[in-house]
Amino acid sequence: MTTTGLVVVGLGYVGLPLARQACRAGVPTTGLDIDEPLVSSLNAGRSPVHGVTGDDLAHMLATGFRATSDDAVLATAETVVICVPTGLTPQGKPDLRAVRSAARAVAGRLRPGTLVVLESTSFPGTTEEVVRPILESGSGLVAGEDFHLVYSPERIDPGNARYGIANTPKVIGGLTPLCAKHGVAFYGGLVDTVVVARGTREAEMSKLLENTYRFVNIALVNEMAVFCDRMNIDVWDVLDCAATKPFGFAPFRPGPGIGGHCIPVDPLYLTSKAQREGFSFSLVSAARQVNDGMPEYVARRADAILADGLNGAEVLLLGVTYKPDVPDVRESPAIAVAEAFAERGARLRYHDPYIDRFEVDSVALDRVEDLPAALAAADLTVLLQDHECYESALLAREARCLLDTRGRVAGHHVRLL
Ligand SMILES: NC(=O)c1ccc[n+]([C@@H]2O[C@H](COP(=O)([O-])OP(=O)(O)OC[C@H]3O[C@@H](n4cnc5c(N)ncnc54)[C@H](O)[C@@H]3O)[C@@H](O)[C@H]2O)c1
C-alpha cells in the first residue's frame, strides 16, 4: 500500500492552511472532507477559504495534494490531523458530533504506528475521554502503545498578515511523552517553534484560556465604553493613553459585540465543562452578559442620536463581517445589531465589499454599491467593521450623521461608541 504522509480531516479555515503548510514543507498530503462540493472545488483549484489563494491551491495540487470525501485514504496515513468544527447545539452546549464522527472514520482505518492529532478547539478531556475511546474501540489498538495520540490547538487568525502557521508557536500535548515526541517530530517540520505541554488536557485548556482571555478583556473595554459615554469621557482617548504603558497592559478595543466561531463559542466550552464539574466561572458569565448586550446598546445609542429616533429612519450599516477584511459573517454582531435596528422600525441598507448577501430575520437587506451616494442619502450611517476601504476622511465628509463603533472617525457629525 502506498502511504500518504498526512491526511487532514476537515478542510475549512483551519485544515486547508495546515494542508498548504504541509505541502510547502514537502509532506505528501491529502485532505478529507464530507462536503463533496468543497472537495470538487478544491480539486478544481478553487479555494473558498480566505487567505488560501488560487495560486496556493495550484501549488498544492502540483505537489500531489488531493481532496477526497472517501475515508479509505485514512488507511494510508502516517499522520492524521482532525480539524473539524466544534460549534454549539441550539441549547448553547458543546457540539462534538463532527469530532466523534471524524474519530469514528479514523478508527475504522487506523494502523499501528499512526500519529493522530486533534486540533479542533474543545474542553479539557476531549482527546482522552471522547476521541481516545472511539479510536481504541473502533480499531482494537491501544493509544500510547499501538498508535500516538496528541492534542494541538489551532491558533490560526484569519486575515493576520504577520502571523501564520509557520511563525506562530504550536502547543503540543501528548497522551504520553512518546506521543508528544511524535507530535513534536511532525509539527517541527511545519512550524518554527513547538511548545510541549504537560499533557493533552493542559494543551486543550491553554486554547480555552487564550480565547476566554480575549472574551473577558473585550467585555471589560466594552463596559468601559458604555460607562465612559455616560460620564462624557472619550473612551478611545482613554484606551490610547493606557496603551502607552509598556508593561502590564494589553490593549483591547470596544465594538458592537463579538463575532466569529471562536471568541463567542470557546468560553461556552469552558463554562459547560466547569458546570459539569460543579464549578461556576462567574467572570465568564459576566463578560458574556456585557458582550451580548452590545448590539442592543448600539441600537439605543443610535435611537438617541436621531432627533426622531430610529423608527422610519434610513440607516446604512457599514461592514457586516465579524472581522475586518475577512469575508465571514459567522456569529457577526452585525446580525444582532441589524435585528435591534429593525425592531425599532429602521429601514436598513448595508455596504460590505466582502458580502454579497446579508439577511436579517430571513430577509435580505439591500446592498449598496455607491458608497458616497449611500452615505449622503442615509439619515444615519453606522460603522460596524473596520474594513480598510472605509476611509475616515470620506466617512466624515459624506455621512450626514455617523455612529462610529470602531473609534476611527472624527468630525462634526460623528458620534463614537
Ligand atoms: N477558523 C478559525 O479562525 C479557528 C481558529 C482556531 C481554532 N479553530 C477551531 O478549529 C476547528 C475547525 O474550525 P474551522 O474554522 O476550520 O471550521 P470550518 O467550518 O471552516 O471547516 C471545517 C470543515 O470540516 C468539515 N467536516 C465536518 N465534519 C467532518 C467530518 N466528520 N469529516 C470530515 N470533514 C468534516 C466541514 O465540511 C468543513 O469543511 C474548530 O474546532 C474551531 O473552533 C478555528
The ligand as an ORCA input file, in Angstrom:
! r2SCAN-3c Opt
* xyz 0 1
  N     -11.351     29.463     11.972
  C     -10.588     29.886     12.946
  O     -10.184     31.047     12.967
  C     -10.162     28.950     14.048
  C      -9.076     29.327     14.828
  C      -8.663     28.482     15.836
  C      -9.340     27.286     16.053
  N     -10.425     26.930     15.286
  C     -11.057     25.655     15.556
  O     -10.722     24.733     14.519
  C     -11.807     23.833     14.261
  C     -12.200     23.899     12.795
  O     -12.670     25.206     12.513
  P     -12.803     25.778     11.041
  O     -12.997     27.261     11.220
  O     -11.716     25.268     10.180
  O     -14.178     25.115     10.586
  P     -14.792     25.150      9.104
  O     -16.252     25.046      9.289
  O     -14.204     26.268      8.313
  O     -14.238     23.815      8.433
  C     -14.492     22.561      8.951
  C     -14.559     21.566      7.798
  O     -14.735     20.276      8.384
  C     -15.615     19.539      7.539
  N     -16.187     18.430      8.303
  C     -17.194     18.456      9.211
  N     -17.389     17.227      9.721
  C     -16.488     16.414      9.126
  C     -16.189     15.028      9.234
  N     -16.844     14.254     10.086
  N     -15.222     14.519      8.453
  C     -14.543     15.310      7.585
  N     -14.769     16.633      7.448
  C     -15.728     17.171      8.210
  C     -16.617     20.557      7.059
  O     -17.257     20.126      5.876
  C     -15.729     21.787      6.843
  O     -15.244     21.861      5.517
  C     -12.907     24.254     15.223
  O     -12.796     23.484     16.387
  C     -12.565     25.703     15.541
  O     -13.071     26.086     16.797
  C     -10.831     27.747     14.271
*
